[in-house]
Amino acid sequence: MNTLGTVPTFFVYGEAPRPFGLGFVHAETVMARRDLHFGRVEPHLHDRLAQITFWTKGHGSYLIEDEVLDFSAPAVSFMPSGVVHGFTVAADETDAIVISIADGALSSIAGMVSLPLSAPVMIRDAADPALWDRLSRTMHLVLDEYAHAAASAETVTMPLVAAALGQIAVLAAAVPAPAVPPQRHLANRLRELVDAHFRDNWPIATYVDALGTTSHLLAKASLASFGVPVKELIAERRLLEAKRLLLFTVRSVEDIAYEIGIRDAAYFSRAFRKRMGQPPGEWRRSQSEVLGSALARPGANG
């Protein structure tokens, strides 16, 4: 919920935050929501949802945290989850393709791309038209696959998303990234450490020491960037890993609990049920049925 004095948080623009699957992917054009924004999207952020925005025509200004960047198409940005952004464009002249990717899906392809996925980047003036043409073909293919294979969009589009991110990395190679405010930089480093050590039961003091900061500054950075305290950020990362292992492996609940750093399987089951509304085994069965049904639909093969 957004209150006065807070940056609005959306699912996709104009829609309240809501749960989504581990591999969630969404693709549409900016002007598909023209009636919501008329070319002016106020500063906002997305929780656990990153975005690629490829401007195909027109011009405008793009806000990333506290920096405003003027652009003319072609231009492209990558926004990790939790980064404040917005834009102002001429609605009659400008459009873009926007791909939204769940953090869980993004982490599954992180090893396939050289683009840093924890910091925002916007590319406005790379000179090689051939590179822009390649990215344009890939982004339009993602949009087309999403529109015509919605039931299997997560499976079909992720390799294309990885390709797009790789192409953005090539475009970005000679272009400096927008400056990252110190608080956001600290939050990015925290998330990297949580990804590396959530299984290790590090106390918050260990994260503080490893980052060379104070508990107060770290708490502020986590709340400002992710909307949750450090302890909750660690718990959410454990939950994400547990859901992946439940859905994509046949490992036992006890083994999964141990894998994510919880030695008491009964405690893990209680904590999982409190967050997800189902115990781990029941959640695994229900989600497997949903996934299987989606892949079996006639539209799943395009």
Secondary structure, DSSP 8 states (H G I E B T S, - for coil): ---TTS--EESSTTS------TT-EEEEEGGGGHHHHTTEEEEEEETTEEEEEEEEE-EEEEEETTEEEEEESSEEEEE-TT--EEEEE-TTT-EEEEEEEEHHHHHHHGGG--S-SSS-EEE-----HHHHHHHHHHHHHHHHHHHH-GGGHHHHHHHHHHHHHHHHHHHHTTS------HHHHHHHHHHHHHHHHGGGT--HHHHHHHHTS-HHHHHHHHHHHHSS-HHHHHHHHHHHHHHHHHHH----HHHHHHHTT---HHHHHHHHHHHHSS-HHHHHHHHHHHHHHHHHSGGGG-
